[in-house]
Amino acid sequence: MFNRFLAFILIIIFSPIFLIVSIAILLEDGFPVFFTQKRIGINYSFFNIYKFRSMKINTPNIATHLLEKPDYYLLKIGKYIRKTSLDEIPNLINIIKGEMNFVGPRPALYNQDDLMKLRIEAGVHKLKPGITGWAQINGRDEISIEAKVTLEKEYLFRKSFQFDCYIIFKTFTNVLFSKGVSH
C-alpha cells in the first residue's frame, strides 16, 4: 500500500511535468502521448507498461537496440526525456495499479525469452518489477543480461527498506549525470 500511496502523491507533485512533456510530444508528433507495451511482471505474468512516447508513431514495437536506425525514429523531445528518464514517470500508474514497485528488476519485454529464462533459473521472476533496481544503478544499458540477472539475484537476497532507499538515492544521482544511458 505504501508504494501505491507514494506513487499517487508523486503523480500529483509531477503533474506539471506530465503536462509539459505531454504538450511537447503532442506538438512534435501528435497523439498518443503515452506508449504502452506488453511487459513481464511478477511470476511471469503480463501487464502493459506506461511510458511517455519518445519515438515516432510508426516505430516498430521492438527493443530500441534492435532497430536498424534508432535515431531515425526518435523524437527530438524523445532524446531529452530518455536521457533524463522522464519517459519513466508514467510508470507511477503501474505502481498504483499494483503491477510494479519503485524498486525491483526492470520489467522485461514480452519477447525477451533469454532474459526471462535466466531470471527464472535465478528465482528473480518472483520479484515485482520496479522503476529502478540494483542492476539499473550498476550499469543499466551497458551490462550484459547475465550481469543484470546476477545483480537482480543479489537484490533478491539483500532486499530491505534501507537497501531500496539506497537504490533510489543512487538512481537520482545516476539520472542527474546520465550514467549508464546508451539510447
N, CA, C and O atoms as a DFTB+ gen file, in Angstrom:
732 C
 N C O
     1  1       0.820      -1.197       0.000
     2  2       0.000       0.000       0.000
     3  2       0.863       1.259       0.000
     4  3       0.500       2.263      -0.612
     5  1       2.018       1.203       0.695
     6  2       2.886       2.379       0.757
     7  2       3.339       2.793      -0.640
     8  3       3.347       3.981      -0.963
     9  1       3.723       1.805      -1.484
    10  2       4.146       2.108      -2.853
    11  2       3.042       2.824      -3.611
    12  3       3.290       3.821      -4.290
    13  1       1.815       2.313      -3.495
    14  2       0.686       2.897      -4.224
    15  2       0.386       4.313      -3.740
    16  3       0.165       5.216      -4.547
    17  1       0.379       4.503      -2.426
    18  2       0.104       5.827      -1.872
    19  2       1.169       6.835      -2.311
    20  3       0.844       7.944      -2.734
    21  1       2.430       6.444      -2.209
    22  2       3.524       7.337      -2.599
    23  2       3.458       7.650      -4.099
    24  3       3.700       8.787      -4.502
    25  1       3.137       6.665      -4.914
    26  2       3.014       6.886      -6.362
    27  2       1.904       7.891      -6.664
    28  3       2.064       8.750      -7.532
    29  1       0.788       7.788      -5.956
    30  2      -0.329       8.726      -6.141
    31  2       0.106      10.153      -5.789
    32  3      -0.195      11.095      -6.522
    33  1       0.807      10.307      -4.675
    34  2       1.312      11.629      -4.252
    35  2       2.290      12.174      -5.295
    36  3       2.242      13.357      -5.633
    37  1       3.175      11.315      -5.804
    38  2       4.162      11.755      -6.798
    39  2       3.507      12.165      -8.123
    40  3       3.981      13.086      -8.788
    41  1       2.434      11.493      -8.503
    42  2       1.722      11.904      -9.724
    43  2       1.187      13.320      -9.552
    44  3       1.245      14.126     -10.480
    45  1       0.672      13.619      -8.379
    46  2       0.183      14.980      -8.113
    47  2       1.342      15.975      -8.171
    48  3       1.233      17.027      -8.800
    49  1       2.442      15.639      -7.516
    50  2       3.614      16.534      -7.500
    51  2       4.179      16.730      -8.907
    52  3       4.549      17.843      -9.282
    53  1       4.244      15.645      -9.684
    54  2       4.825      15.709     -11.029
    55  2       3.822      16.120     -12.104
    56  3       4.164      16.119     -13.287
    57  1       2.604      16.466     -11.728
    58  2       1.591      16.814     -12.733
    59  2       2.031      17.948     -13.669
    60  3       1.697      17.893     -14.852
    61  1       2.764      18.978     -13.203
    62  2       3.244      19.979     -14.172
    63  2       4.197      19.366     -15.213
    64  3       4.163      19.746     -16.384
    65  1       5.040      18.423     -14.786
    66  2       5.947      17.763     -15.727
    67  2       5.143      16.907     -16.692
    68  3       5.431      16.890     -17.888
    69  1       4.136      16.194     -16.188
    70  2       3.232      15.413     -17.043
    71  2       2.672      16.306     -18.143
    72  3       2.681      15.936     -19.317
    73  1       2.189      17.472     -17.761
    74  2       1.565      18.396     -18.702
    75  2       2.570      18.920     -19.733
    76  3       2.277      18.934     -20.928
    77  1       3.730      19.342     -19.286
    78  2       4.751      19.898     -20.187
    79  2       5.234      18.852     -21.179
    80  3       5.307      19.123     -22.378
    81  1       5.563      17.667     -20.698
    82  2       6.047      16.601     -21.593
    83  2       4.941      16.187     -22.562
    84  3       5.200      15.971     -23.746
    85  1       3.724      16.076     -22.066
    86  2       2.596      15.714     -22.940
    87  2       2.407      16.725     -24.060
    88  3       2.225      16.341     -25.216
    89  1       2.450      17.998     -23.735
    90  2       2.291      19.050     -24.746
    91  2       3.438      18.998     -25.753
    92  3       3.214      19.146     -26.955
    93  1       4.657      18.791     -25.273
    94  2       5.821      18.720     -26.176
    95  2       5.674      17.558     -27.161
    96  3       5.965      17.715     -28.347
    97  1       5.231      16.411     -26.689
    98  2       5.036      15.245     -27.563
    99  2       3.918      15.536     -28.562
   100  3       4.057      15.261     -29.754
   101  1       2.814      16.092     -28.073
   102  2       1.683      16.430     -28.948
   103  2       2.093      17.384     -30.061
   104  3       1.726      17.183     -31.218
   105  1       2.846      18.412     -29.722
   106  2       3.269      19.397     -30.720
   107  2       4.218      18.791     -31.751
   108  3       4.172      19.157     -32.925
   109  1       5.061      17.884     -31.328
   110  2       6.021      17.294     -32.254
   111  2       5.435      16.181     -33.110
   112  3       5.740      16.090     -34.299
   113  1       4.585      15.320     -32.513
   114  2       4.162      14.124     -33.250
   115  2       2.708      13.713     -33.012
   116  3       2.295      12.648     -33.471
   117  1       1.928      14.524     -32.313
   118  2       0.518      14.224     -32.115
   119  2       0.251      13.162     -31.075
   120  3       1.125      12.797     -30.287
   121  1      -0.998      12.665     -31.089
   122  2      -1.417      11.617     -30.145
   123  2      -0.912      10.262     -30.588
   124  3      -0.633      10.071     -31.771
   125  1      -0.788       9.329     -29.686
   126  2      -0.933       9.402     -28.240
   127  2       0.353       9.901     -27.581
   128  3       1.426       9.822     -28.178
   129  1       0.250      10.409     -26.367
   130  2       1.449      10.855     -25.654
   131  2       2.073       9.701     -24.872
   132  3       3.268       9.719     -24.576
   133  1       1.259       8.698     -24.538
   134  2       1.776       7.540     -23.821
   135  2       2.079       6.412     -24.797
   136  3       1.420       6.245     -25.823
   137  1       3.085       5.659     -24.441
   138  2       3.455       4.448     -25.143
   139  2       3.123       3.316     -24.183
   140  3       3.543       3.341     -23.026
   141  1       2.386       2.337     -24.645
   142  2       2.124       1.162     -23.808
   143  2       2.733      -0.050     -24.496
   144  3       2.744      -0.160     -25.722
   145  1       3.227      -0.935     -23.684
   146  2       3.878      -2.120     -24.226
   147  2       3.705      -3.281     -23.254
   148  3       3.771      -3.109     -22.037
   149  1       3.484      -4.450     -23.809
   150  2       3.326      -5.659     -23.002
   151  2       4.664      -5.993     -22.336
   152  3       5.689      -6.116     -23.006
   153  1       4.637      -6.134     -21.021
   154  2       5.830      -6.459     -20.254
   155  2       5.553      -7.635     -19.338
   156  3       4.403      -8.009     -19.105
   157  1       6.634      -8.211     -18.820
   158  2       6.524      -9.361     -17.928
   159  2       6.635      -8.879     -16.487
   160  3       7.578      -8.177     -16.122
   161  1       5.656      -9.266     -15.680
   162  2       5.622      -8.879     -14.280
   163  2       6.008     -10.020     -13.361
   164  3       6.704     -10.954     -13.759
   165  1       5.550      -9.927     -12.138
   166  2       5.857     -10.910     -11.111
   167  2       5.333     -12.290     -11.526
   168  3       4.233     -12.411     -12.066
   169  1       6.126     -13.314     -11.269
   170  2       5.774     -14.709     -11.572
   171  2       5.366     -14.923     -13.024
   172  3       4.445     -15.686     -13.318
   173  1       6.054     -14.248     -13.915
   174  2       5.849     -14.376     -15.363
   175  2       4.418     -14.015     -15.786
   176  3       3.885     -14.587     -16.737
   177  1       3.811     -13.074     -15.082
   178  2       2.509     -12.546     -15.502
   179  2       2.770     -11.398     -16.483
   180  3       3.898     -10.919     -16.602
   181  1       1.729     -10.966     -17.176
   182  2       1.891      -9.897     -18.167
   183  2       1.066      -8.678     -17.778
   184  3       0.000      -8.796     -17.175
   185  1       1.581      -7.503     -18.135
   186  2       0.861      -6.251     -17.935
   187  2       1.336      -5.252     -18.993
   188  3       2.349      -5.482     -19.654
   189  1       0.614      -4.158     -19.150
   190  2       1.014      -3.097     -20.075
   191  2       1.691      -1.986     -19.296
   192  3       1.102      -1.405     -18.385
   193  1       2.935      -1.691     -19.659
   194  2       3.677      -0.619     -19.007
   195  2       3.326       0.699     -19.693
   196  3       3.092       0.743     -20.900
   197  1       3.294       1.774     -18.899
   198  2       3.026       3.107     -19.421
   199  2       4.307       3.925     -19.388
   200  3       5.009       3.973     -18.378
   201  1       4.597       4.566     -20.512
   202  2       5.756       5.449     -20.615
   203  2       5.356       6.632     -21.487
   204  3       4.408       6.542     -22.268
   205  1       6.080       7.746     -21.353
   206  2       5.898       8.806     -22.326
   207  2       6.495       8.332     -23.635
   208  3       7.563       7.720     -23.659
   209  1       5.804       8.617     -24.712
   210  2       6.267       8.182     -26.031
   211  2       7.473       9.030     -26.436
   212  3       7.386      10.256     -26.503
   213  1       8.588       8.371     -26.704
   214  2       9.811       9.061     -27.101
   215  2      10.148       8.802     -28.571
   216  3      11.096       9.373     -29.111
   217  1       9.357       7.932     -29.211
   218  2       9.623       7.580     -30.601
   219  2       8.405       7.912     -31.459
   220  3       7.289       8.053     -30.959
   221  1       8.646       8.032     -32.743
   222  2       7.577       8.369     -33.691
   223  2       6.497       7.291     -33.704
   224  3       6.729       6.143     -33.326
   225  1       5.329       7.692     -34.145
   226  2       4.170       6.799     -34.161
   227  2       4.426       5.531     -34.983
   228  3       3.958       4.459     -34.599
   229  1       5.145       5.620     -36.087
   230  2       5.342       4.471     -36.986
   231  2       6.516       3.563     -36.602
   232  3       6.944       2.743     -37.415
   233  1       7.037       3.693     -35.391
   234  2       8.180       2.893     -34.955
   235  2       7.768       1.445     -34.703
   236  3       6.764       1.202     -34.032
   237  1       8.529       0.471     -35.231
   238  2       8.230      -0.938     -34.936
   239  2       8.290      -1.189     -33.419
   240  3       9.116      -0.597     -32.725
   241  1       7.427      -2.052     -32.916
   242  2       7.329      -2.324     -31.488
   243  2       8.349      -3.390     -31.077
   244  3       7.998      -4.524     -30.752
   245  1       9.624      -2.986     -31.104
   246  2      10.720      -3.860     -30.686
   247  2      11.674      -3.047     -29.825
   248  3      11.574      -1.822     -29.772
   249  1      12.589      -3.716     -29.158
   250  2      13.580      -3.023     -28.337
   251  2      14.387      -2.062     -29.210
   252  3      14.724      -2.378     -30.350
   253  1      14.688      -0.893     -28.663
   254  2      15.382       0.152     -29.413
   255  2      16.687      -0.344     -30.025
   256  3      16.998      -0.009     -31.168
   257  1      17.454      -1.136     -29.280
   258  2      18.745      -1.600     -29.791
   259  2      18.597      -2.549     -30.986
   260  3      19.581      -2.826     -31.672
   261  1      17.391      -3.045     -31.241
   262  2      17.160      -3.938     -32.380
   263  2      16.729      -3.176     -33.646
   264  3      16.660      -3.763     -34.726
   265  1      16.444      -1.890     -33.516
   266  2      16.068      -1.089     -34.683
   267  2      17.288      -0.844     -35.561
   268  3      18.397      -0.656     -35.061
   269  1      17.075      -0.849     -36.875
   270  2      18.179      -0.617     -37.803
   271  2      18.759       0.793     -37.659
   272  3      19.978       0.958     -37.592
   273  1      17.896       1.803     -37.612
   274  2      18.321       3.196     -37.461
   275  2      17.499       3.829     -36.332
   276  3      16.547       4.560     -36.605
   277  1      17.849       3.562     -35.079
   278  2      17.026       4.054     -33.970
   279  2      16.874       5.575     -33.931
   280  3      15.814       6.078     -33.561
   281  1      17.925       6.312     -34.311
   282  2      17.843       7.774     -34.280
   283  2      16.797       8.311     -35.253
   284  3      16.241       9.386     -35.027
   285  1      16.524       7.579     -36.332
   286  2      15.506       7.993     -37.292
   287  2      14.128       8.048     -36.625
   288  3      13.320       8.922     -36.939
   289  1      13.866       7.127     -35.720
   290  2      12.559       7.018     -35.075
   291  2      12.406       7.894     -33.831
   292  3      11.286       8.162     -33.397
   293  1      13.503       8.331     -33.268
   294  2      13.476       9.073     -32.012
   295  2      12.972      10.497     -32.219
   296  3      13.448      11.214     -33.098
   297  1      12.011      10.893     -31.405
   298  2      11.526      12.274     -31.441
   299  2      12.616      13.199     -30.905
   300  3      13.482      12.769     -30.143
   301  1      12.572      14.464     -31.304
   302  2      13.555      15.422     -30.757
   303  2      13.411      15.492     -29.243
   304  3      14.405      15.453     -28.518
   305  1      12.171      15.596     -28.766
   306  2      11.929      15.617     -27.321
   307  2      12.258      14.261     -26.711
   308  3      12.571      14.169     -25.524
   309  1      12.187      13.213     -27.519
   310  2      12.457      11.852     -27.047
   311  2      13.871      11.678     -26.534
   312  3      14.089      10.993     -25.535
   313  1      14.838      12.294     -27.209
   314  2      16.228      12.203     -26.755
   315  2      16.361      12.769     -25.344
   316  3      17.037      12.193     -24.491
   317  1      15.708      13.898     -25.113
   318  2      15.790      14.553     -23.810
   319  2      15.062      13.744     -22.731
   320  3      15.598      13.526     -21.644
   321  1      13.838      13.302     -23.037
   322  2      13.097      12.602     -21.981
   323  2      13.715      11.239     -21.654
   324  3      13.560      10.742     -20.539
   325  1      14.407      10.640     -22.610
   326  2      15.114       9.377     -22.306
   327  2      16.365       9.641     -21.481
   328  3      16.643       8.936     -20.511
   329  1      17.112      10.659     -21.876
   330  2      18.350      10.981     -21.171
   331  2      18.077      11.317     -19.709
   332  3      18.861      10.969     -18.826
   333  1      16.965      11.994     -19.460
   334  2      16.613      12.402     -18.101
   335  2      15.677      11.407     -17.408
   336  3      15.288      11.616     -16.259
   337  1      15.318      10.332     -18.102
   338  2      14.404       9.288     -17.612
   339  2      12.996       9.807     -17.334
   340  3      12.241       9.169     -16.601
   341  1      12.633      10.949     -17.905
   342  2      11.264      11.466     -17.750
   343  2      10.244      10.534     -18.407
   344  3       9.073      10.527     -18.028
   345  1      10.686       9.750     -19.388
   346  2       9.761       8.816     -20.043
   347  2       9.223       7.763     -19.074
   348  3       8.203       7.129     -19.345
   349  1       9.909       7.580     -17.948
   350  2       9.509       6.569     -16.965
   351  2       8.468       7.077     -15.969
   352  3       7.881       6.269     -15.249
   353  1       8.221       8.379     -15.903
   354  2       7.278       8.912     -14.906
   355  2       5.904       8.245     -14.982
   356  3       5.316       7.981     -13.933
   357  1       5.361       7.959     -16.173
   358  2       4.062       7.264     -16.201
   359  2       4.077       5.858     -15.592
   360  3       3.016       5.269     -15.387
   361  1       5.270       5.309     -15.297
   362  2       5.335       4.025     -14.575
   363  2       4.643       4.131     -13.219
   364  3       4.268       3.116     -12.632
   365  1       4.474       5.350     -12.723
   366  2       3.761       5.552     -11.459
   367  2       2.342       5.002     -11.548
   368  3       1.794       4.525     -10.555
   369  1       1.746       5.068     -12.742
   370  2       0.412       4.495     -12.961
   371  2       0.459       2.989     -12.714
   372  3      -0.448       2.424     -12.102
   373  1       1.534       2.336     -13.199
   374  2       1.689       0.893     -12.981
   375  2       1.844       0.558     -11.503
   376  3       1.382      -0.488     -11.048
   377  1       2.490       1.441     -10.759
   378  2       2.628       1.210      -9.317
   379  2       1.267       1.316      -8.643
   380  3       0.922       0.483      -7.806
   381  1       0.494       2.334      -9.003
   382  2      -0.842       2.500      -8.430
   383  2      -1.714       1.284      -8.741
   384  3      -2.513       0.860      -7.906
   385  1      -1.561       0.730      -9.933
   386  2      -2.339      -0.456     -10.322
   387  2      -1.823      -1.736      -9.655
   388  3      -2.455      -2.786      -9.779
   389  1      -0.682      -1.666      -8.948
   390  2      -0.138      -2.826      -8.260
   391  2       0.701      -3.733      -9.138
   392  3       1.005      -4.857      -8.740
   393  1       1.081      -3.277     -10.318
   394  2       1.848      -4.096     -11.261
   395  2       3.363      -3.938     -11.085
   396  3       4.139      -4.796     -11.505
   397  1       3.768      -2.827     -10.456
   398  2       5.181      -2.541     -10.271
   399  2       5.413      -1.959      -8.880
   400  3       4.477      -1.544      -8.197
   401  1       6.685      -1.941      -8.477
   402  2       7.155      -1.250      -7.273
   403  2       8.113      -0.155      -7.711
   404  3       8.435      -0.034      -8.893
   405  1       8.564       0.639      -6.754
   406  2       9.598       1.623      -7.073
   407  2      10.916       0.918      -7.360
   408  3      11.650       1.317      -8.265
   409  1      11.223      -0.138      -6.589
   410  2      12.494      -0.849      -6.735
   411  2      12.219      -2.324      -7.027
   412  3      11.384      -2.958      -6.383
   413  1      12.938      -2.845      -8.005
   414  2      12.840      -4.240      -8.412
   415  2      13.514      -4.367      -9.765
   416  3      14.010      -3.371     -10.293
   417  1      13.548      -5.543     -10.337
   418  2      14.133      -5.673     -11.674
   419  2      13.268      -4.930     -12.699
   420  3      12.043      -4.927     -12.582
   421  1      13.882      -4.313     -13.682
   422  2      13.094      -3.649     -14.728
   423  2      12.260      -4.704     -15.434
   424  3      12.750      -5.801     -15.702
   425  1      10.990      -4.384     -15.743
   426  2      10.136      -5.378     -16.390
   427  2      10.634      -5.708     -17.797
   428  3      10.861      -4.818     -18.617
   429  1      10.797      -6.984     -18.052
   430  2      11.292      -7.448     -19.353
   431  2      10.215      -7.266     -20.418
   432  3       9.020      -7.267     -20.119
   433  1      10.658      -7.109     -21.664
   434  2       9.738      -7.119     -22.784
   435  2       9.107      -8.498     -22.889
   436  3       9.714      -9.494     -22.495
   437  1       7.916      -8.557     -23.409
   438  2       7.178      -9.821     -23.518
   439  2       7.938     -10.881     -24.327
   440  3       7.671     -12.074     -24.185
   441  1       8.878     -10.453     -25.171
   442  2       9.590     -11.395     -26.034
   443  2      11.064     -11.576     -25.647
   444  3      11.841     -12.104     -26.442
   445  1      11.455     -11.155     -24.465
   446  2      12.839     -11.317     -24.018
   447  2      12.999     -12.673     -23.321
   448  3      13.259     -12.751     -22.121
   449  1      12.838     -13.719     -24.104
   450  2      12.878     -15.085     -23.571
   451  2      14.228     -15.418     -22.942
   452  3      14.288     -16.126     -21.936
   453  1      15.313     -14.909     -23.531
   454  2      16.645     -15.191     -22.987
   455  2      16.794     -14.611     -21.580
   456  3      17.319     -15.274     -20.685
   457  1      16.338     -13.389     -21.390
   458  2      16.398     -12.752     -20.074
   459  2      15.500     -13.484     -19.078
   460  3      15.913     -13.749     -17.949
   461  1      14.288     -13.807     -19.487
   462  2      13.357     -14.466     -18.572
   463  2      13.811     -15.869     -18.187
   464  3      13.573     -16.306     -17.061
   465  1      14.458     -16.576     -19.098
   466  2      14.986     -17.902     -18.768
   467  2      16.000     -17.783     -17.627
   468  3      15.972     -18.570     -16.681
   469  1      16.889     -16.798     -17.721
   470  2      17.892     -16.589     -16.680
   471  2      17.250     -16.136     -15.374
   472  3      17.671     -16.558     -14.297
   473  1      16.222     -15.269     -15.464
   474  2      15.539     -14.804     -14.248
   475  2      14.828     -15.946     -13.533
   476  3      14.841     -16.011     -12.304
   477  1      14.212     -16.841     -14.288
   478  2      13.525     -17.984     -13.671
   479  2      14.544     -18.891     -12.992
   480  3      14.320     -19.344     -11.870
   481  1      15.666     -19.161     -13.666
   482  2      16.713     -20.001     -13.069
   483  2      17.243     -19.396     -11.768
   484  3      17.594     -20.121     -10.837
   485  1      17.298     -18.055     -11.713
   486  2      17.829     -17.371     -10.533
   487  2      16.754     -17.084      -9.481
   488  3      17.079     -16.639      -8.381
   489  1      15.484     -17.329      -9.799
   490  2      14.396     -17.045      -8.866
   491  2      13.953     -15.593      -8.858
   492  3      13.110     -15.203      -8.050
   493  1      14.513     -14.791      -9.751
   494  2      14.231     -13.359      -9.798
   495  2      12.816     -13.067     -10.315
   496  3      12.267     -11.998     -10.047
   497  1      12.234     -14.004     -11.045
   498  2      10.879     -13.812     -11.574
   499  2       9.844     -13.665     -10.461
   500  3       8.716     -13.243     -10.715
   501  1      10.226     -14.012      -9.225
   502  2       9.322     -13.902      -8.080
   503  2       9.227     -12.474      -7.556
   504  3       8.381     -12.175      -6.714
   505  1      10.098     -11.586      -8.053
   506  2      10.091     -10.189      -7.625
   507  2       9.165      -9.359      -8.506
   508  3       9.105      -9.561      -9.719
   509  1       8.447      -8.428      -7.893
   510  2       7.645      -7.489      -8.660
   511  2       8.617      -6.526      -9.339
   512  3       9.549      -6.043      -8.697
   513  1       8.413      -6.237     -10.629
   514  2       9.335      -5.336     -11.314
   515  2       9.276      -3.922     -10.739
   516  3       8.307      -3.541     -10.081
   517  1      10.330      -3.157     -11.001
   518  2      10.409      -1.804     -10.460
   519  2      10.797      -0.766     -11.504
   520  3      11.259      -1.089     -12.598
   521  1      10.594       0.488     -11.124
   522  2      11.019       1.606     -11.970
   523  2      12.540       1.630     -12.020
   524  3      13.131       1.928     -13.059
   525  1      13.161       1.318     -10.910
   526  2      14.613       1.242     -10.843
   527  2      14.991      -0.024     -10.082
   528  3      14.141      -0.682      -9.484
   529  1      16.263      -0.348     -10.115
   530  2      16.711      -1.545      -9.417
   531  2      18.217      -1.583      -9.277
   532  3      18.924      -0.699      -9.761
   533  1      18.693      -2.609      -8.614
   534  2      20.118      -2.796      -8.360
   535  2      20.897      -2.904      -9.674
   536  3      21.990      -2.349      -9.789
   537  1      20.348      -3.608     -10.658
   538  2      21.023      -3.703     -11.959
   539  2      20.989      -2.359     -12.682
   540  3      21.939      -2.017     -13.387
   541  1      19.919      -1.598     -12.519
   542  2      19.799      -0.292     -13.171
   543  2      20.917       0.644     -12.727
   544  3      21.512       1.338     -13.552
   545  1      21.201       0.664     -11.441
   546  2      22.210       1.612     -10.957
   547  2      23.631       1.091     -11.118
   548  3      24.596       1.808     -10.855
   549  1      23.755      -0.152     -11.547
   550  2      25.079      -0.747     -11.741
   551  2      25.374      -1.058     -13.202
   552  3      26.080      -2.020     -13.504
   553  1      24.842      -0.255     -14.099
   554  2      25.172      -0.440     -15.500
   555  2      24.059      -0.148     -16.473
   556  3      24.330       0.238     -17.610
   557  1      22.824      -0.318     -16.071
   558  2      21.655      -0.024     -16.901
   559  2      21.777      -0.644     -18.287
   560  3      21.648      -1.861     -18.422
   561  1      22.023       0.156     -19.320
   562  2      22.094      -0.328     -20.699
   563  2      23.472      -0.871     -21.075
   564  3      23.660      -1.394     -22.174
   565  1      24.424      -0.746     -20.169
   566  2      25.809      -1.068     -20.523
   567  2      26.261      -2.465     -20.111
   568  3      27.394      -2.850     -20.402
   569  1      25.403      -3.234     -19.440
   570  2      25.833      -4.551     -18.963
   571  2      25.055      -5.666     -19.666
   572  3      23.956      -5.444     -20.174
   573  1      25.628      -6.842     -19.687
   574  2      25.001      -7.993     -20.331
   575  2      23.788      -8.461     -19.521
   576  3      23.632      -8.098     -18.356
   577  1      22.932      -9.272     -20.154
   578  2      21.767      -9.784     -19.416
   579  2      22.208     -10.726     -18.299
   580  3      21.546     -10.804     -17.264
   581  1      23.300     -11.432     -18.488
   582  2      23.815     -12.307     -17.435
   583  2      24.221     -11.487     -16.209
   584  3      23.933     -11.866     -15.074
   585  1      24.895     -10.358     -16.455
   586  2      25.300      -9.482     -15.351
   587  2      24.077      -8.866     -14.676
   588  3      24.045      -8.730     -13.453
   589  1      23.067      -8.493     -15.473
   590  2      21.824      -7.953     -14.898
   591  2      21.186      -8.966     -13.957
   592  3      20.814      -8.627     -12.834
   593  1      21.061     -10.197     -14.411
   594  2      20.399     -11.221     -13.601
   595  2      21.214     -11.519     -12.350
   596  3      20.636     -11.761     -11.290
   597  1      22.523     -11.509     -12.443
   598  2      23.363     -11.709     -11.259
   599  2      23.082     -10.614     -10.228
   600  3      22.950     -10.901      -9.038
   601  1      22.990      -9.366     -10.679
   602  2      22.696      -8.252      -9.779
   603  2      21.267      -8.348      -9.227
   604  3      21.025      -8.041      -8.060
   605  1      20.333      -8.773     -10.068
   606  2      18.944      -8.923      -9.616
   607  2      18.832     -10.029      -8.565
   608  3      18.063      -9.912      -7.610
   609  1      19.592     -11.086      -8.746
   610  2      19.601     -12.175      -7.757
   611  2      20.190     -11.674      -6.435
   612  3      19.706     -12.022      -5.358
   613  1      21.233     -10.860      -6.531
   614  2      21.815     -10.262      -5.323
   615  2      20.757      -9.409      -4.619
   616  3      20.635      -9.452      -3.395
   617  1      19.988      -8.630      -5.402
   618  2      18.920      -7.809      -4.824
   619  2      17.879      -8.687      -4.123
   620  3      17.400      -8.340      -3.044
   621  1      17.536      -9.803      -4.723
   622  2      16.557     -10.726      -4.140
   623  2      16.946     -11.097      -2.709
   624  3      16.083     -11.182      -1.835
   625  1      18.231     -11.317      -2.467
   626  2      18.700     -11.723      -1.152
   627  2      18.981     -10.546      -0.216
   628  3      18.969     -10.709       1.004
   629  1      19.235      -9.363      -0.782
   630  2      19.548      -8.195       0.050
   631  2      18.358      -7.274       0.257
   632  3      18.460      -6.290       0.990
   633  1      17.238      -7.575      -0.373
   634  2      16.051      -6.717      -0.364
   635  2      15.668      -6.280       1.053
   636  3      15.445      -7.103       1.940
   637  1      15.601      -4.953       1.235
   638  2      15.173      -4.374       2.518
   639  2      14.790      -2.919       2.255
   640  3      15.124      -2.360       1.210
   641  1      14.100      -2.322       3.192
   642  2      13.713      -0.919       3.054
   643  2      14.951      -0.033       2.910
   644  3      14.984       0.865       2.069
   645  1      15.964      -0.291       3.733
   646  2      17.194       0.501       3.695
   647  2      17.907       0.350       2.348
   648  3      18.385       1.335       1.784
   649  1      17.977      -0.872       1.837
   650  2      18.632      -1.110       0.544
   651  2      17.838      -0.435      -0.578
   652  3      18.428       0.150      -1.487
   653  1      16.502      -0.512      -0.519
   654  2      15.672       0.168      -1.517
   655  2      15.915       1.679      -1.495
   656  3      16.004       2.308      -2.549
   657  1      16.020       2.258      -0.309
   658  2      16.289       3.704      -0.193
   659  2      17.636       4.049      -0.827
   660  3      17.759       5.060      -1.519
   661  1      18.646       3.208      -0.589
   662  2      19.964       3.428      -1.194
   663  2      19.863       3.383      -2.722
   664  3      20.441       4.229      -3.405
   665  1      19.131       2.402      -3.260
   666  2      18.971       2.262      -4.714
   667  2      18.253       3.474      -5.291
   668  3      18.640       3.970      -6.349
   669  1      17.223       3.957      -4.621
   670  2      16.506       5.153      -5.095
   671  2      17.429       6.365      -5.088
   672  3      17.430       7.144      -6.042
   673  1      18.214       6.536      -4.026
   674  2      19.179       7.647      -3.962
   675  2      20.179       7.566      -5.121
   676  3      20.434       8.563      -5.796
   677  1      20.743       6.374      -5.345
   678  2      21.717       6.190      -6.429
   679  2      21.072       6.410      -7.804
   680  3      21.729       6.885      -8.730
   681  1      19.797       6.067      -7.933
   682  2      19.083       6.285      -9.190
   683  2      19.055       7.771      -9.517
   684  3      19.327       8.165     -10.650
   685  1      18.724       8.600      -8.523
   686  2      18.676      10.042      -8.765
   687  2      20.042      10.589      -9.165
   688  3      20.128      11.428     -10.062
   689  1      21.114      10.128      -8.516
   690  2      22.443      10.626      -8.890
   691  2      22.838      10.130     -10.284
   692  3      23.456      10.873     -11.047
   693  1      22.490       8.889     -10.626
   694  2      22.798       8.371     -11.968
   695  2      22.033       9.125     -13.041
   696  3      22.589       9.440     -14.093
   697  1      20.757       9.420     -12.785
   698  2      19.941      10.160     -13.762
   699  2      20.509      11.568     -13.916
   700  3      20.586      12.088     -15.030
   701  1      20.904      12.182     -12.817
   702  2      21.450      13.525     -12.851
   703  2      22.674      13.600     -13.780
   704  3      22.865      14.592     -14.484
   705  1      23.492      12.552     -13.774
   706  2      24.703      12.537     -14.581
   707  2      24.581      11.640     -15.825
   708  3      25.581      11.363     -16.488
   709  1      23.352      11.184     -16.142
   710  2      23.059      10.320     -17.302
   711  2      23.971       9.104     -17.342
   712  3      24.387       8.678     -18.419
   713  1      24.283       8.547     -16.196
   714  2      25.164       7.384     -16.118
   715  2      24.453       6.128     -16.603
   716  3      23.354       5.818     -16.144
   717  1      25.078       5.405     -17.528
   718  2      24.560       4.120     -17.988
   719  2      23.494       4.194     -19.060
   720  3      22.900       3.170     -19.397
   721  1      23.230       5.374     -19.609
   722  2      22.208       5.522     -20.645
   723  2      22.860       5.456     -22.013
   724  3      23.724       6.275     -22.324
   725  1      22.457       4.479     -22.848
   726  2      23.049       4.366     -24.175
   727  2      22.070       4.734     -25.290
   728  3      22.496       4.935     -26.428
   729  1      20.758       4.829     -24.994
   730  2      19.789       5.221     -26.010
   731  2      18.587       5.888     -25.382
   732  3      17.662       6.287     -26.090
